[in-house]
């Protein structure tokens, strides 16, 4: 299972939905969405600033994460940025790989 960070910025329509049903209802809806796709929601936080909510979920694969991002964007209630997260062990494995790279002009 892969871990993803979704950073959502609500539109006026999305803010109106939060005000009408509350923050816990939104977190519950996202938890249900993740579980319905075979994943889990690790955490959901609202925030101040240009990003209104940060959500970390475990999902089966990149295609499932992309499907979530497409559905959220198509709803018109929020824009979303998706970041795939890596564990320290995954970074260690990447650092141990040999890569034959030459920068431009080298």
Buried (B, 14 or more C-beta within 10 A) or exposed (E): EBBBBBBBBBBEEBEEBBEEEEEEEBBBEBBEBBEEBEBBBBEBEBEEEEBBBBBBBBBEEEEBBEEBBEEBEEEEBBBBEBEEEEEEEEEEEEEEEEEEEEEEEE
